[in-house]
Structure formats: structure tokens, C-alpha cells
Amino acid sequence: MQTVNKDILTVKVPRSGAASIAQMYKIDATKSLITGEAQQDTKILAGNGERAFFTWATQVGDKVFMPYMSIKGDGLDNFGTANPDSTWVAVYNYPELKLEKVIKDNRTSYLGAYFTNGLFQDENGDAYGFSGAIATSNTVMTSTKPSAVVKIKKGTTEFDKSYFFNVQEKSGGYKISSTTYISKGKFLLLMYGNVGKNNGAVKMAIADVYNQTFTWVTNTPETLTSVTSRYNITTEDGNSAIIGVNTPEGSWIYTVNGTTAVATRGMKVEGGQITAIQKLKY
């Protein structure tokens, strides 16, 4: 589910079996009505014997960019792939949701992850894509390309070949798990805790995609059980990310400064682990 203009766009994606049609629905949030829909055959979209599985939908300019994984969907190794080292973004016009093209690259792997956003538009209108490079086949990670950030310049539908931010190299070998945009090119990254793997206790870092710098977040609890990943917010001044941090000792709201990479603990949350943070504006 993602906002596009004043609509909510939802996408239902099949992962296995005979069904291969993804259903897209435009919803008018003020009227609680479905105002339009479109279909996409994910096997035709992939075009490689597998099927496309959308990881998210992001409004970029007046279009909707939908990164996807290529998956087997064979009922045995559904999310495995024989194509671990490629990147795809399907571009749809709006509001018709007609497929215009697929943006392709082979310097890293797919953007985002299972229902995890990996493509963000900044204030300049450029889009930055984040790949964990964690594609698998039969549960074994087979990606040979690094976890990295790629760029799509404003007004274009091609990856910028002059831009490649090798996060895995600059982090000392770690891979991206999920991403939250703060502002002005600063992103909060959740990193897998084991070097070169897609597992291990979560670690946090700040990435500046303009300067291609990577900084580990300081002043965090020694052991992190989990950190909110899909749904976080930023402070009103746009300088920090507000996240939920869960530890063996309890759960707290933390603020992470995008410039200093310093985390500050706020209120404790009782009654269970924090899974998401959102702000409701009247």
C-alpha cells in the first residue's frame, strides 16, 4: 500500500501456483472507494521463465516506479531465483497504471525486499534504490554482486551509470536489510549483523547518498532484538529518524540524527514490542 497523489495504491501479487496476474487498485481515501484498477501478468513482466514479485510502489514525479524481485514461484522454492544479480524497476503511468517500460541494471541485485521499500525519491526529484544483494536459491544466498545504492535521475527512466554507492564495501562487508529516508540525502539503514550474510542481530547506520558516506549509529543498546523497518517517521525539522527499538530489556522510541549518526533514547513503550511508528495529522 502506498500513497500516489491523493490516492492510495494497493497491489496484490501472486507468489506461486497457476495465478500470475497482479491486481492494482486505486483507492480514494476520502470516499473509501476503489476508483480504478489495472492488471499485470507477472510472468510476462519477468520474461525469463520466472515471475515478477513487486517489493513496493513509489511515486517518482508523475509516474509509479515498482521495483520487483524475479522469483521461481514453483511451490517448492517460491522466493528463490536463477537470476540473483539483476535489478528491475517497472515504470507505470498514472492514473492509468499502464506499463511504460522496465528499468534494468546488473551491478547489484533487486531493490528492497519482501514487502520492504527499496526505492525513494529525494527533494530534488532523483530516485535512489537500495539493494541488500541477498537473492537466494533453495535457501542458499547466491548473489555475487555487492549490497549497494543506485540512482535514477529526475525525469529519466534509466539507471545513472555514473553513480554506484557500494555500501557493502564501505561498511566492511555488511548488507542492507531495510531503509528509511530522513531527508537531504540522508538515510537510516538497518544492516544484517553478520558480515556478508542475510542474518544476524540488526545494526544501524547512516548513509549519505550525495557524498556516498557510511557511518555506524552510536549510543544504541548493546543488543537489538529488532528495529522498526517498514514504517518509521522523521522529525518535523527533517533532521532525524524516529524509530522503535526492541531489546531484551524492553522497547523504546529512539531518535537517530541523520548528520551525527547519534541515537537518543526517548519514551519506553509498555505492553509488547514496537512494530511501526506513524503520525496522524488532522
Secondary structure, DSSP 8 states (H G I E B T S, - for coil): -EEETTEEEEEE---SSS--EEEEEEEETTTTEEEEEEEEEHHHHH-SSSEEEE---EEETTEEEEEEEEE--SSSSTT--S-TT-EEEEEEETTT--EEEEEEE-SS--SBBTTB--EEE-TTS-EEEEE----EETTEE---S--EEEEE-TT-SS--TT--B-HHHHTTS--EEEEEEEETTEEEEEE-SSTTSS-SS-EEEEEETTTTEEEE-BS--SS-SEE--SS-EE-TTSSEEEEEEEETTEEEEEEEETTT-BEEEEEEE-SS----------
